């Protein structure tokens, strides 16, 4: 998936930044990825960041039509 999105090489080199705190990210601390405003965002593996991301993603979802 990371290669398909063109993110793998930058992640391996430690050149990509986290979506929430803006610190550098690598394969060792990658917690996940999500889409926000049409862009793929990377999240580190810290519980605090994963929870904050879950809240952000949940708040941006549209309610399902019944």
Buried (B, 14 or more C-beta within 10 A) or exposed (E): EBEEEEBBEBBEEEEBBBBBBEEBBBEEBBBBBBEEEEEBBBBBEBEEBBEBBEEBBEEEEEEEEE
